[in-house]
Amino acid sequence: IVSRVVPAADLLREAQAVAGRIAANAPLAVRAVKHLVGYGEGLPVGTAVAAERLVWGVLRDTEDRIEGRLAFQEKRRPVFKGR
């Protein structure tokens, strides 16, 4: 998946910026998405969607998800703990 095309000289800087934005998210969610991308490759759409729903159910009640919602509501940066 391509989200942006940059000159070769800017590639490392841009890749590090994207990685930083990803790393700033809730660690459990980032890990889950990485797993789903690898697991879901080549799966039928229905199976992939079922896996996504299962993971969402697991993440729904985590402290990090609740912290993310509160931080958004309070207009502040979330402090994720990986729980």
Secondary structure by P-SEA (a helix, b strand, c coil): cccccccccaaaaaaaaaaaaaaaccaaaaaaaaaaaaaaccccaaaaaaaaaaaaaaacccaaaaaaaaaaaaccccccccc
